[in-house]
Structure formats: structure tokens, C-alpha cells
Amino acid sequence: MNLFSPAEVVANYAAAGAAKTRLPVWKILLLGMLAGFCIATAAAATNVISHNAGAAASVRLLSGLVFPLGLIMVILLGAELFTGNCLISIAVLDGTATVGGMLRNWSC
């Protein structure tokens, strides 16, 4: 089992953030569209499943079980979701990425 110390976790996030700032714009846009597709698919599946559920409690339970699958797809496919790209600030604070690279990634 891979267990990282807090310093290793920060170093891993900094390396990943620095790599994200060097991605070409076309790749950021395509990976962003892929993330949108994953989230939209999970939202549509949540709507379909909750439409036929009877009680409010079962609707909430099913929605809570199905929607996170979209986030899991984003992680497994390596898509670019803005909430994950906010961690690029760790790379900026670590000095492995620039503020300009971070803002370029955020603006795409």
C-alpha cells in the first residue's frame, strides 16, 4: 500500500500542477469538454433514476449514489475539471509553476 507523508503529498500535487500548466491549450479544452460530458452523463443518469423512485428518501439516496460516478469518471479518464485545477496553486507556491501558467490553465 502506498502511504505518503504530508510532504510527499504536497510534492506530488506540485508536480501534477506544474505538468498541468504545460499542457497545450487544445488539450486543456478537449479534456475540459470530456469533464463536462462526464458530469452531464452522471446528471442525466441521476435524473432518470430519480424520476421513477417513489419516496423522497429513496430519490435522495439514489441521487447520492449515482451522481458521484461522474466525478469518478473524471478522475479515471484524466479530464480537466476546474475544481481539481485549483490545486495548481500548490505548484505556484512551491515554485514549480508560474502564476501565468496557472491563469492560462484556468482561463481555457
All heavy atoms as an XYZ file, in Angstrom:
767
protein
N       0.843     -1.176      0.000
C       0.000      0.000      0.000
C       0.887      1.237      0.000
O       1.848      1.319      0.749
C      -0.897     -0.037      1.240
C      -1.758      1.173      1.390
S      -2.751      1.141      2.879
C      -4.199      0.350      2.255
N       0.558      2.187     -0.881
C       1.334      3.422     -0.957
C       0.790      4.438      0.031
O      -0.306      4.943     -0.128
C       1.265      4.012     -2.364
C       2.067      3.211     -3.353
O       2.995      2.529     -2.972
N       1.706      3.300     -4.613
N       1.562      4.703      1.049
C       1.215      5.735      2.015
C       2.268      6.820      1.922
O       3.459      6.543      2.051
C       1.154      5.164      3.431
C       0.090      4.091      3.661
C       0.205      3.518      5.059
C      -1.295      4.663      3.447
N       1.821      8.033      1.678
C       2.741      9.144      1.522
C       2.704     10.031      2.748
O       1.656     10.223      3.362
C       2.376      9.982      0.290
C       2.487      9.229     -1.003
C       1.354      8.873     -1.704
C       3.726      8.887     -1.522
C       1.445      8.191     -2.898
C       3.836      8.201     -2.712
C       2.695      7.843     -3.405
N       3.850     10.589      3.072
C       3.904     11.567      4.149
C       3.274     12.868      3.631
O       3.122     13.058      2.419
C       5.355     11.805      4.560
O       6.047     12.471      3.519
N       2.922     13.786      4.527
C       2.343     15.054      4.058
C       3.257     15.815      3.095
O       2.782     16.409      2.126
C       2.109     15.835      5.349
C       1.901     14.774      6.384
C       2.822     13.651      5.979
N       4.550     15.768      3.324
C       5.481     16.448      2.425
C       5.476     15.796      1.042
O       5.557     16.489      0.015
C       6.882     16.428      3.014
N       5.359     14.478      0.989
C       5.305     13.777     -0.294
C       3.998     14.068     -1.030
O       3.984     14.178     -2.259
C       5.476     12.274     -0.088
C       6.858     11.863      0.370
C       6.934     10.400      0.763
O       5.909      9.861      1.253
O       8.000      9.795      0.584
N       2.914     14.196     -0.294
C       1.621     14.533     -0.912
C       1.705     15.904     -1.569
O       1.273     16.094     -2.718
C       0.484     14.480      0.129
C      -0.800     15.058     -0.427
C       0.262     13.059      0.595
N       2.275     16.866     -0.864
C       2.420     18.214     -1.418
C       3.330     18.185     -2.638
O       3.051     18.831     -3.649
C       2.949     19.186     -0.345
C       3.328     20.523     -0.950
C       1.922     19.374      0.749
N       4.418     17.417     -2.580
C       5.321     17.319     -3.731
C       4.627     16.675     -4.928
O       4.830     17.105     -6.076
C       6.567     16.517     -3.343
N       3.801     15.675     -4.698
C       3.055     15.038     -5.787
C       2.058     16.008     -6.419
O       1.916     16.070     -7.635
C       2.330     13.789     -5.291
C       3.270     12.659     -4.969
O       4.398     12.613     -5.452
N       2.819     11.735     -4.139
N       1.324     16.758     -5.587
C       0.389     17.755     -6.103
C       1.119     18.853     -6.864
O       0.637     19.337     -7.887
C      -0.445     18.371     -4.985
C      -1.621     17.541     -4.564
C      -1.852     17.250     -3.224
C      -2.519     17.054     -5.495
C      -2.936     16.488     -2.838
C      -3.605     16.294     -5.123
C      -3.805     16.014     -3.790
O      -4.886     15.268     -3.418
N       2.280     19.268     -6.361
C       3.047     20.313     -7.038
C       3.524     19.827     -8.401
O       3.470     20.566     -9.387
C       4.229     20.743     -6.168
N       3.978     18.585     -8.483
C       4.427     18.037     -9.772
C       3.268     17.915    -10.753
O       3.400     18.237    -11.942
C       5.088     16.676     -9.552
N       2.115     17.475    -10.262
C       0.942     17.360    -11.133
C       0.478     18.732    -11.595
O       0.111     18.915    -12.764
C      -0.188     16.636    -10.409
N       0.481     19.712    -10.706
C       0.078     21.067    -11.073
C       1.028     21.700    -12.073
O       0.595     22.375    -13.010
N       2.323     21.466    -11.896
C       3.302     22.000    -12.854
C       3.106     21.365    -14.229
O       3.218     22.047    -15.254
C       4.716     21.752    -12.337
N       2.797     20.082    -14.262
C       2.552     19.413    -15.546
C       1.292     19.961    -16.213
O       1.244     20.098    -17.443
C       2.436     17.908    -15.334
N       0.271     20.293    -15.427
C      -0.970     20.829    -15.998
C      -0.768     22.211    -16.594
O      -1.450     22.581    -17.544
C      -2.072     20.889    -14.930
C      -2.657     19.542    -14.604
C      -3.786     19.676    -13.609
C      -4.400     18.317    -13.362
N      -5.812     18.393    -13.074
N       0.166     22.991    -16.070
C       0.401     24.323    -16.629
C       1.129     24.254    -17.958
O       1.127     25.225    -18.707
C       1.215     25.207    -15.656
O       2.479     24.595    -15.403
C       0.453     25.429    -14.366
N       1.751     23.129    -18.261
C       2.481     22.987    -19.523
C       1.653     22.322    -20.626
O       2.152     22.107    -21.723
C       3.767     22.191    -19.283
C       4.801     22.957    -18.465
C       6.125     22.248    -18.429
N       6.079     20.986    -17.716
C       6.269     20.826    -16.415
N       6.515     21.879    -15.670
N       6.221     19.638    -15.852
N       0.401     21.975    -20.347
C      -0.441     21.361    -21.364
C      -0.774     22.370    -22.457
O      -0.997     23.545    -22.169
C      -1.751     20.858    -20.746
C      -1.689     19.619    -19.870
C      -3.066     19.358    -19.252
C      -1.250     18.414    -20.666
N      -0.841     21.915    -23.712
C      -1.274     22.836    -24.766
C      -2.750     23.204    -24.613
O      -3.537     22.453    -24.028
C      -1.035     22.051    -26.060
C      -0.762     20.652    -25.663
C      -0.450     20.617    -24.214
N      -3.110     24.358    -25.142
C      -4.471     24.871    -24.973
C      -5.498     23.911    -25.565
O      -6.553     23.677    -24.967
C      -4.592     26.282    -25.602
C      -6.030     26.760    -25.594
C      -3.709     27.262    -24.863
N      -5.221     23.347    -26.720
C      -6.196     22.450    -27.358
C      -6.472     21.234    -26.484
O      -7.596     20.761    -26.416
C      -5.734     22.028    -28.753
C      -4.496     21.176    -28.771
C      -3.208     21.603    -28.879
C      -4.442     19.758    -28.673
N      -2.345     20.540    -28.832
C      -3.080     19.381    -28.713
C      -5.394     18.753    -28.539
C      -2.661     18.061    -28.635
C      -4.963     17.429    -28.464
C      -3.609     17.100    -28.520
N      -5.442     20.744    -25.794
C      -5.635     19.578    -24.936
C      -6.442     19.950    -23.689
O      -7.287     19.169    -23.235
C      -4.287     18.981    -24.547
C      -4.382     17.618    -23.941
C      -3.031     16.960    -23.860
C      -3.192     15.520    -23.454
N      -1.932     14.803    -23.445
N      -6.197     21.121    -23.138
C      -6.973     21.578    -21.978
C      -8.449     21.696    -22.355
O      -9.328     21.266    -21.599
C      -6.430     22.926    -21.460
C      -5.016     22.769    -20.906
C      -7.344     23.504    -20.382
C      -4.337     24.079    -20.569
N      -8.716     22.266    -23.532
C     -10.106     22.430    -23.967
C     -10.785     21.082    -24.199
O     -11.927     20.882    -23.791
C     -10.162     23.290    -25.222
C      -9.802     24.766    -25.025
C      -9.744     25.485    -26.364
C     -10.760     25.428    -24.078
N     -10.084     20.160    -24.843
C     -10.677     18.832    -25.073
C     -10.917     18.077    -23.765
O     -11.963     17.448    -23.580
C      -9.792     18.011    -26.007
C      -9.875     18.361    -27.477
C      -8.887     17.517    -28.285
C     -11.273     18.159    -28.010
N      -9.953     18.149    -22.851
C     -10.134     17.476    -21.566
C     -11.216     18.149    -20.729
O     -11.906     17.491    -19.948
C      -8.810     17.420    -20.800
C      -7.755     16.493    -21.394
C      -6.429     16.647    -20.659
C      -8.223     15.050    -21.362
N     -11.391     19.455    -20.900
C     -12.488     20.155    -20.230
C     -13.844     19.728    -20.767
O     -14.807     19.556    -20.016
N     -13.924     19.554    -22.096
C     -15.180     19.064    -22.680
C     -15.471     17.638    -22.224
O     -16.628     17.280    -21.983
C     -15.108     19.137    -24.203
C     -15.256     20.530    -24.734
S     -15.393     20.571    -26.520
C     -13.706     20.872    -26.980
N     -14.426     16.836    -22.097
C     -14.609     15.470    -21.604
C     -15.144     15.482    -20.168
O     -16.039     14.700    -19.825
C     -13.286     14.702    -21.668
C     -13.296     13.272    -21.171
C     -14.219     12.403    -22.022
C     -11.890     12.696    -21.170
N     -14.638     16.386    -19.347
C     -15.142     16.500    -17.977
C     -16.600     16.928    -17.966
O     -17.411     16.393    -17.199
C     -14.302     17.499    -17.186
N     -16.955     17.862    -18.834
C     -18.350     18.278    -18.929
C     -19.254     17.139    -19.362
O     -20.372     16.986    -18.862
N     -18.770     16.324    -20.299
C     -19.541     15.161    -20.742
C     -19.757     14.179    -19.590
O     -20.861     13.648    -19.418
C     -18.821     14.478    -21.902
C     -19.453     13.180    -22.313
C     -20.617     13.179    -23.068
C     -18.899     11.981    -21.942
C     -21.209     11.986    -23.441
C     -19.478     10.784    -22.307
C     -20.644     10.778    -23.058
N     -18.713     13.946    -18.805
C     -18.834     13.007    -17.678
C     -19.842     13.500    -16.647
O     -20.682     12.733    -16.172
C     -17.469     12.797    -17.019
S     -16.260     11.962    -18.039
N     -19.758     14.779    -16.297
C     -20.671     15.338    -15.304
C     -22.098     15.364    -15.841
O     -23.056     15.050    -15.132
C     -20.210     16.750    -14.884
C     -18.843     16.668    -14.207
C     -21.229     17.408    -13.971
C     -18.793     15.837    -12.951
N     -22.257     15.711    -17.139
C     -23.599     15.751    -17.732
C     -24.207     14.357    -17.810
O     -25.414     14.183    -17.589
C     -23.535     16.380    -19.117
N     -23.394     13.361    -18.116
C     -23.890     11.989    -18.162
C     -24.359     11.535    -16.787
O     -25.420     10.915    -16.657
C     -22.793     11.042    -18.686
O     -22.382     11.490    -19.979
C     -23.285      9.618    -18.768
N     -23.581     11.854    -15.768
C     -23.983     11.488    -14.405
C     -25.245     12.238    -13.986
O     -26.117     11.661    -13.325
C     -22.843     11.775    -13.433
N     -25.364     13.504    -14.373
C     -26.564     14.271    -14.034
C     -27.797     13.700    -14.745
O     -28.872     13.587    -14.148
C     -26.374     15.738    -14.403
N     -27.643     13.321    -16.013
C     -28.759     12.727    -16.742
C     -29.157     11.384    -16.131
O     -30.354     11.091    -15.990
C     -28.394     12.550    -18.210
N     -28.175     10.586    -15.756
C     -28.479      9.295    -15.122
C     -29.172      9.506    -13.779
O     -30.106      8.765    -13.426
C     -27.198      8.489    -14.933
N     -28.761     10.521    -13.052
C     -29.415     10.838    -11.783
C     -30.868     11.233    -12.002
O     -31.760     10.792    -11.264
C     -28.653     11.968    -11.069
O     -27.321     11.538    -10.821
C     -29.306     12.339     -9.762
N     -31.120     12.033    -13.025
C     -32.496     12.435    -13.318
C     -33.356     11.249    -13.723
O     -34.508     11.131    -13.294
C     -32.518     13.490    -14.420
C     -32.055     14.839    -13.928
O     -32.106     15.127    -12.742
N     -31.583     15.656    -14.847
N     -32.818     10.372    -14.546
C     -33.581      9.209    -14.997
C     -33.902      8.287    -13.826
O     -35.036      7.828    -13.669
C     -32.801      8.457    -16.093
C     -33.425      7.105    -16.380
C     -32.749      9.286    -17.360
N     -32.915      8.038    -12.988
C     -33.126      7.114    -11.871
C     -34.069      7.714    -10.828
O     -34.958      7.032    -10.315
C     -31.779      6.730    -11.245
C     -31.029      5.793    -12.200
C     -31.953      6.075     -9.891
C     -29.650      5.452    -11.774
N     -33.915      9.002    -10.538
C     -34.755      9.604     -9.505
C     -36.176      9.877     -9.984
O     -37.075     10.050     -9.171
C     -34.122     10.903     -8.995
O     -34.054     11.850    -10.035
N     -36.402      9.886    -11.284
C     -37.746     10.132    -11.813
C     -38.715      9.012    -11.435
O     -39.878      9.274    -11.131
C     -37.700     10.278    -13.334
C     -39.042     10.441    -13.962
N     -39.780     11.599    -13.812
C     -39.803      9.608    -14.700
C     -40.922     11.465    -14.450
N     -40.962     10.270    -15.007
N     -38.250      7.791    -11.439
C     -39.121      6.657    -11.158
C     -39.123      6.228     -9.691
O     -39.859      5.316     -9.329
C     -38.732      5.464    -12.028
C     -39.027      5.724    -13.486
O     -39.971      6.420    -13.815
N     -38.201      5.172    -14.352
N     -38.288      6.855     -8.879
C     -38.260      6.497     -7.464
C     -39.476      7.107     -6.768
O     -39.924      8.199     -7.102
C     -36.974      6.996     -6.823
N     -39.994      6.403     -5.790
C     -41.227      6.835     -5.149
C     -41.032      7.873     -4.067
O     -41.382      9.033     -4.222
N     -40.480      7.482     -2.959
C     -40.380      8.360     -1.791
C     -39.203      9.323     -1.940
O     -38.243      9.060     -2.658
C     -40.209      7.522     -0.536
N     -39.296     10.428     -1.247
C     -38.244     11.440     -1.310
C     -36.922     10.894     -0.778
O     -35.855     11.237     -1.287
C     -38.651     12.668     -0.518
N     -36.987     10.053      0.229
C     -35.763      9.492      0.790
C     -35.050      8.604     -0.223
O     -33.821      8.645     -0.341
C     -36.081      8.694      2.050
N     -35.811      7.820     -0.972
C     -35.169      6.964     -1.960
C     -34.604      7.777     -3.122
O     -33.575      7.419     -3.696
C     -36.138      5.898     -2.464
O     -37.241      6.499     -3.100
N     -35.261      8.893     -3.477
C     -34.737      9.771     -4.523
C     -33.392     10.344     -4.095
O     -32.429     10.345     -4.867
C     -35.732     10.905     -4.836
C     -35.097     11.977     -5.708
C     -36.967     10.351     -5.496
N     -33.311     10.806     -2.875
C     -32.058     11.381     -2.377
C     -30.968     10.327     -2.280
O     -29.812     10.588     -2.613
C     -32.281     12.022     -1.011
C     -33.088     13.282     -1.106
C     -33.298     13.893      0.237
N     -34.097     15.104      0.106
C     -34.626     15.745      1.107
N     -34.452     15.297      2.334
N     -35.330     16.827      0.903
N     -31.315      9.138     -1.841
C     -30.332      8.068     -1.732
C     -29.798      7.671     -3.104
O     -28.580      7.584     -3.312
C     -30.945      6.850     -1.030
C     -30.013      5.632     -0.912
C     -28.853      5.950      0.003
C     -30.781      4.431     -0.427
N     -30.692      7.470     -4.063
C     -30.265      7.077     -5.402
C     -29.457      8.183     -6.082
O     -28.455      7.915     -6.747
C     -31.474      6.702     -6.248
C     -32.176      5.405     -5.870
C     -33.460      5.239     -6.667
C     -31.255      4.219     -6.074
N     -29.890      9.418     -5.908
C     -29.142     10.532     -6.488
C     -27.748     10.634     -5.883
O     -26.775     10.877     -6.592
C     -29.886     11.848     -6.267
O     -31.125     11.818     -6.928
N     -27.662     10.424     -4.599
C     -26.368     10.466     -3.924
C     -25.449      9.328     -4.301
O     -24.232      9.445     -4.212
N     -26.018      8.223     -4.747
C     -25.197      7.088     -5.172
C     -24.781      7.185     -6.637
O     -23.701      6.707     -6.999
C     -25.961      5.782     -4.947
C     -26.192      5.376     -3.495
C     -27.093      4.158     -3.424
C     -24.864      5.109     -2.809
N     -25.604      7.800     -7.474
C     -25.342      7.799     -8.913
C     -24.483      8.984     -9.351
O     -23.561      8.819    -10.149
C     -26.669      7.767     -9.701
C     -26.431      7.939    -11.185
C     -27.388      6.461     -9.444
N     -24.751     10.187     -8.854
C     -24.035     11.367     -9.346
C     -22.523     11.298     -9.134
O     -21.764     11.722    -10.017
C     -24.594     12.653     -8.742
C     -23.964     13.874     -9.336
C     -24.297     14.274    -10.620
C     -23.027     14.598     -8.637
C     -23.706     15.387    -11.184
C     -22.428     15.710     -9.193
C     -22.775     16.107    -10.471
N     -22.017     10.780     -8.016
C     -20.561     10.713     -7.855
C     -19.858      9.867     -8.917
O     -18.645      9.984     -9.090
C     -20.377     10.111     -6.461
C     -21.606     10.491     -5.734
C     -22.696     10.436     -6.761
N     -20.594      9.041     -9.629
C     -19.974      8.272    -10.708
C     -19.406      9.195    -11.786
O     -18.413      8.859    -12.433
C     -20.980      7.289    -11.305
C     -21.462      6.189    -10.361
C     -22.528      5.341    -11.049
C     -20.313      5.341     -9.891
N     -20.005     10.356    -11.978
C     -19.463     11.336    -12.919
C     -18.102     11.848    -12.471
O     -17.180     11.994    -13.281
N     -17.956     12.105    -11.184
C     -16.664     12.550    -10.663
C     -15.635     11.437    -10.750
O     -14.450     11.688    -11.026
C     -16.823     13.030     -9.224
C     -17.753     14.223     -9.044
C     -17.964     14.515     -7.567
C     -17.225     15.429     -9.769
N     -16.070     10.203    -10.534
C     -15.162      9.065    -10.672
C     -14.695      8.935    -12.125
O     -13.512      8.683    -12.390
C     -15.844      7.778    -10.174
C     -16.041      7.849     -8.666
C     -15.044      6.543    -10.552
C     -16.930      6.759     -8.098
N     -15.617      9.144    -13.076
C     -15.231      9.094    -14.494
C     -14.226     10.191    -14.827
O     -13.288      9.978    -15.596
C     -16.463      9.223    -15.389
C     -17.327      7.998    -15.438
S     -18.590      8.035    -16.738
C     -19.542      9.483    -16.344
N     -14.393     11.379    -14.251
C     -13.458     12.475    -14.493
C     -12.061     12.080    -14.026
O     -11.070     12.295    -14.728
C     -13.937     13.767    -13.785
C     -12.835     14.814    -13.750
C     -15.166     14.318    -14.474
N     -11.969     11.479    -12.863
C     -10.673     11.095    -12.327
C     -10.047      9.978    -13.156
O      -8.866     10.034    -13.523
C     -10.801     10.667    -10.852
C     -11.144     11.873     -9.990
C      -9.525     10.012    -10.348
C     -11.531     11.544     -8.580
N     -10.830      8.957    -13.469
C     -10.284      7.812    -14.205
C      -9.889      8.167    -15.634
O      -8.929      7.604    -16.169
C     -11.289      6.662    -14.204
C     -11.549      6.008    -12.848
C     -12.589      4.912    -12.977
C     -10.261      5.459    -12.262
N     -10.614      9.091    -16.265
C     -10.299      9.473    -17.643
C      -9.249     10.579    -17.722
O      -8.760     10.888    -18.799
C     -11.577      9.914    -18.361
C     -12.619      8.814    -18.571
C     -13.881      9.395    -19.192
C     -12.054      7.713    -19.456
N      -8.920     11.186    -16.597
C      -7.913     12.240    -16.585
C      -8.405     13.549    -17.165
O      -7.631     14.338    -17.700
N      -9.698     13.800    -17.064
C     -10.276     15.020    -17.616
C      -9.915     16.224    -16.744
O      -9.476     16.082    -15.604
C     -11.792     14.870    -17.723
N     -10.097     17.414    -17.311
C      -9.741     18.651    -16.627
C     -10.989     19.304    -16.047
O     -11.776     19.908    -16.771
C      -9.075     19.624    -17.613
C      -7.704     19.202    -18.066
C      -6.653     19.384    -17.004
O      -6.645     20.421    -16.337
O      -5.840     18.471    -16.844
N     -11.178     19.178    -14.762
C     -12.281     19.827    -14.069
C     -11.697     20.974    -13.247
O     -10.668     20.804    -12.585
C     -12.997     18.815    -13.171
C     -14.385     19.163    -12.668
C     -15.335     19.364    -13.839
C     -14.919     18.070    -11.774
N     -12.334     22.142    -13.281
C     -11.752     23.330    -12.646
C     -11.498     23.123    -11.160
O     -10.505     23.615    -10.629
C     -12.635     24.561    -12.861
C     -12.103     25.783    -12.187
C     -10.992     26.422    -12.688
C     -12.675     26.271    -11.025
C     -10.466     27.544    -12.060
C     -12.168     27.387    -10.391
C     -11.063     28.021    -10.919
N     -12.359     22.401    -10.489
C     -12.171     22.220     -9.051
C     -10.870     21.493     -8.751
O     -10.229     21.759     -7.727
C     -13.349     21.442     -8.439
O     -13.542     20.243     -9.182
C     -14.613     22.270     -8.463
N     -10.454     20.597     -9.622
C      -9.168     19.929     -9.440
C      -8.000     20.824     -9.819
O      -6.906     20.711     -9.261
N      -8.237     21.720    -10.783
C      -7.172     22.612    -11.218
C      -6.890     23.727    -10.220
O      -5.898     24.431    -10.353
C      -7.498     23.194    -12.589
C      -7.352     22.166    -13.672
O      -6.747     21.111    -13.472
N      -7.894     22.444    -14.828
N      -7.745     23.905     -9.233
C      -7.466     24.894     -8.194
C      -6.232     24.502     -7.381
O      -5.588     25.361     -6.781
C      -8.671     25.061     -7.281
S     -10.032     25.913     -8.086
N      -5.878     23.229     -7.397
C      -4.687     22.786     -6.675
C      -3.394     23.156     -7.389
O      -2.312     22.911     -6.867
C      -4.742     21.269     -6.440
C      -5.761     20.817     -5.406
C      -5.802     19.297     -5.330
C      -5.439     21.388     -4.042
N      -3.500     23.749     -8.578
C      -2.291     24.246     -9.249
C      -1.635     25.326     -8.401
O      -0.421     25.534     -8.481
C      -2.634     24.760    -10.668
C      -3.080     23.592    -11.549
C      -1.444     25.453    -11.314
C      -3.542     24.005    -12.931
N      -2.410     25.964     -7.553
C      -1.838     26.988     -6.674
C      -0.760     26.401     -5.762
O       0.166     27.114     -5.365
C      -2.939     27.648     -5.842
O      -3.625     26.674     -5.081
N      -0.838     25.115     -5.463
C       0.220     24.473     -4.675
C       1.529     24.485     -5.453
O       2.596     24.752     -4.886
C      -0.187     23.031     -4.287
C      -1.348     23.063     -3.309
C       0.993     22.282     -3.682
C      -1.888     21.696     -2.966
N       1.450     24.214     -6.758
C       2.653     24.238     -7.591
C       3.225     25.644     -7.689
O       4.452     25.825     -7.718
C       2.347     23.685     -8.977
N       2.355     26.649     -7.725
C       2.825     28.038     -7.775
C       3.531     28.393     -6.476
O       4.618     28.979     -6.472
C       1.653     29.001     -8.062
C       2.084     30.450     -7.904
C       1.092     28.749     -9.445
N       2.935     28.013     -5.351
C       3.567     28.308     -4.057
C       4.855     27.524     -3.862
O       5.770     27.986     -3.187
C       2.584     27.996     -2.924
C       1.345     28.895     -2.849
C       0.389     28.387     -1.780
C       1.743     30.330     -2.588
N       4.943     26.340     -4.489
C       6.147     25.524     -4.401
C       7.250     26.029     -5.330
O       8.402     25.663     -5.180
C       5.799     24.068     -4.736
C       6.893     23.104     -4.373
O       7.437     23.222     -3.256
O       7.215     22.234     -5.211
N       6.884     26.847     -6.302
C       7.861     27.400     -7.228
C       8.082     26.566     -8.475
O       8.955     26.881     -9.276
N       7.302     25.505     -8.668
C       7.467     24.663     -9.850
C       6.585     25.104    -11.008
O       6.708     24.564    -12.108
C       7.168     23.190     -9.518
O       5.847     23.094     -8.982
C       8.163     22.641     -8.506
N       5.689     26.061    -10.785
C       4.831     26.598    -11.843
C       4.727     28.110    -11.651
O       4.991     28.635    -10.575
C       3.440     25.962    -11.786
N       4.352     28.776    -12.722
C       4.225     30.225    -12.667
C       2.759     30.630    -12.520
O       1.855     29.860    -12.840
C       4.788     30.875    -13.951
O       4.000     30.445    -15.063
C       6.246     30.490    -14.159
N       2.561     31.842    -12.054
C       1.203     32.368    -11.936
C       0.575     32.487    -13.321
O      -0.612     32.193    -13.506
C       1.205     33.728    -11.199
C      -0.178     34.349    -11.193
C       1.717     33.569     -9.783
N       1.368     32.881    -14.309
C       0.864     32.996    -15.668
C       0.394     31.660    -16.222
O      -0.642     31.574    -16.881
N       1.152     30.594    -15.938
C       0.744     29.259    -16.380
C      -0.538     28.811    -15.704
O      -1.402     28.176    -16.329
N      -0.659     29.136    -14.422
C      -1.870     28.780    -13.696
C      -3.084     29.529    -14.260
O      -4.129     28.932    -14.501
C      -1.709     29.105    -12.207
C      -2.944     28.825    -11.362
S      -2.754     29.244     -9.621
C      -2.618     31.014     -9.680
N      -2.931     30.821    -14.502
C      -4.045     31.601    -15.037
C      -4.393     31.178    -16.456
O      -5.559     31.199    -16.839
C      -3.695     33.098    -14.977
C      -3.581     33.678    -13.576
C      -3.139     35.143    -13.642
C      -4.872     33.527    -12.806
N      -3.388     30.767    -17.245
C      -3.669     30.274    -18.591
C      -4.485     28.996    -18.530
O      -5.439     28.799    -19.280
C      -2.361     30.003    -19.345
C      -2.569     29.553    -20.783
C      -1.243     29.287    -21.481
N      -0.572     28.124    -20.971
C      -0.823     26.885    -21.387
N      -1.726     26.649    -22.293
N      -0.162     25.863    -20.876
N      -4.150     28.132    -17.592
C      -4.903     26.889    -17.432
C      -6.319     27.181    -16.958
O      -7.276     26.576    -17.441
C      -4.203     25.961    -16.442
C      -4.875     24.630    -16.305
O      -5.905     24.520    -15.648
N      -4.306     23.616    -16.927
N      -6.466     28.110    -16.048
C      -7.794     28.428    -15.524
C      -8.667     29.132    -16.549
O      -9.890     29.011    -16.516
C      -7.660     29.315    -14.290
C      -7.198     28.597    -13.069
C      -6.874     27.280    -12.948
C      -6.977     29.167    -11.790
N      -6.468     26.997    -11.690
C      -6.519     28.145    -10.941
C      -7.106     30.447    -11.279
C      -6.208     28.351     -9.599
C      -6.793     30.662     -9.950
C      -6.359     29.614     -9.123
N      -8.072     29.892    -17.462
C      -8.869     30.669    -18.407
C      -9.334     29.857    -19.612
O     -10.192     30.309    -20.342
C      -8.083     31.892    -18.872
O      -6.955     31.479    -19.636
N      -8.741     28.705    -19.835
C      -9.143     27.900    -21.006
C     -10.450     27.191    -20.788
O     -10.864     26.792    -19.816
C      -8.090     26.873    -21.330
S      -6.620     27.627    -21.979
